[in-house]
């Protein structure tokens, strides 16, 4: 299931994201070292055309930072039809061994100091053509909207369309 599908299901109140439960205390990143994309609202009052634009902006930010090995952070706020709000924070960063990863945190509460409910980590990002599904070479320049992101966790054998 793609992240976009998951967000739509969240908007419909049909799903809650699964993931690895956050265990113990994680080291807090120094957010001053990250490019900040800001907060993207995907709520019921946002028109469909605007949601597509937001998705393209999110994809472009993630890909540009991943492929350029630049730290980045963005937040996504989604809302279910029941009015429940979910908060997602995505970090593009090196791990403690210097290997680049995507860390995707889901928060039931956005207040500082609250632990995430779930954390997913991905050690590879690929782009696939929206029409053919073919993997796009990293060196090929493409406009957001012509590709979808595929987040991969090699140790767990997971591939998550985003």
C-alpha positions, 0 to 999 in steps of 0.5 A: 500500500502506498503512503498516498493510499495510506494517507487517503485511508487515514482521511477516510478513517480506515487505517492507522499506519503500522510500523516498528514500535519505538522502543526506548529513548532515541537520540534526538537529532539536532534540527539545526543541521536539517533543511526544513521543508515545513509542515504539509497539511493533508486535511479534509478541507484541502482540495484534491488538486492541492493535495496532488501539488503537496505530494509532488513537493514532498516527493521532490524534497525527499528525493533531492535531499536523499540523492544529494546526501543532505539532511532534511526534515518535513512534517505531514499533518493528516486528518480522518473523517472522524476528525482525528489528526495524525502527525508524521515527521520524516527525516533524511539523515545519516545513521550512527554509522554514516549510512543514509536513511529515511526515518519516518516517525508517526506521532499521536501528539505533536507536542515536543518531547512526546515519543513517536508511536511508530518509527519506520526506517529505510536504507534505500530510496528509488524512483519509479516512473508513474506510467511504466513502473520502471526504475529511474536511474539516479542520475536522470533529472525528472520533475516531481509528478513523473515518478513515485518514490519507493522506500526500501528497508533491505534488512527487513525485505520491505519495499514501501511505495510512498 
